[in-house]
């Protein structure tokens, strides 16, 4: 999908790695002289090093840790539509992942001149990836995303096509305009509707959840516009207010599905209401987790709108996307789906830690 808003965007590269150390990190390969008694790295290691550097540059360009915020869109959409996730849901997730990564690559291609001045460490201005390669990747990923959506059926393709158009319009034209945050929010909302369309064929029942997720993305994107300069108190305050409103909505209002879909849904999955008290409590707990993840960094950025705290606020907003998706699924009565989505949060943290890519942004 796009980014955000997926939510979503830049990894600042390996963080926390010392400039020099007497011993390499666990599992590190190809460090000259890392093993005592050696006169240099083995030939295979020396050959693998440039390849590893290229892979690392692409992982940084595509902001791989942020991918964990994407599957929850389709799963929450399926839950909101009152349909059990199935093979077509997987196709929708694959389409979302491809379109999201297309947006990441296209973002850096479009911003390569700006990044040369403000973020020279990024893969394109640093010369680790050629601009033509990033643009080619964006086109190929967009095509793959549309093909996967087509495999899920015409309703899914009918949502994926405007989603792809929104991604490209945001990166190439709307990002630095007042319409930028709204475009990012629309992309996240469409991504949720893609899951509903692919799984159940319709999107009407999922519109309220798409609006809630889009509101969160709108708030995060508005904050992200001042990542490098800081100085905005209004944006984090507005994001804080939005977080509070969304927390109340997902915790107190359960989606009532059509009677036919409630009867057809499997217990514990999308659309079932076997124990309303349990799903209500789950939605409230996940809503609280969402608020705890997003509110504190927003509050700090409002008190001191410096670039570092603004970037932390953006990171918190991105991480909060997963518990919000899980809360939306629980709000629809899909307790098992909500727990599955919630599990993506610790998985994403583990991956980010293992890959030393903890700083993710959406601009």
NORJO-V842201 format. One record per residue. SS is DSSP state (H for helix, E for strand, L for the rest). Layout:
SS, SS
This chain:
L, L, L, L, L, L, L, L, L, L, L, L, L, L, L, L, L, L, L, L, L, L, L, L, L, L, L, L, L, L, L, L, L, L, L, L, L, L, L, L, L, L, H, H, H, H, H, H, H, H, H, H, H, H, H, H, H, H, H, H, H, L, L, H, H, H, H, H, H, L, H, H, H, H, H, H, H, H, H, H, H, L, L, L, L, L, H, H, H, H, H, H, H, H, H, H, H, H, H, H, H, H, H, H, H, H, H, H, H, H, L, H, H, H, H, H, H, H, L, L, L, L, L, L, L, L, L, L, L, L, H, H, H, H, H, H, H, H, H, H, H, H, H, H, H, H, H, H, H, H, H, L, L, H, H, H, H, H, H, H, H, H, H, H, H, H, H, H, H, H, H, H, H, H, L, L, L, L, L, H, H, H, H, H, H, H, H, H, H, H, H, H, H, H, H, H, H, H, H, H, L, L, L, H, H, H, H, H, H, H, H, H, H, H, H, H, H, H, H, H, H, H, H, H, L, L, L, L, L, L, L, L, L, H, H, H, H, H, H, H, H, H, H, H, H, H, H, H, H, H, H, H, L, L, L, L, L, L, H, H, H, H, H, H, L, L, L, L, L, L, L, L, L, L, L, H, H, H, H, H, H, H, H, H, H, H, H, H, H, H, H, H, H, H, H, H, H, H, H, H, H, H, H, L, L, L, H, H, H, H, H, H, H, H, H, H, H, H, H, H, H, H, H, H, H, H, H, H, H, H, H, L, L, L, H, H, H, H, H, H, H, H, H, H, H, H, H, H, H, H, H, H, H, H, H, L, L, L, L, L, L, L, L
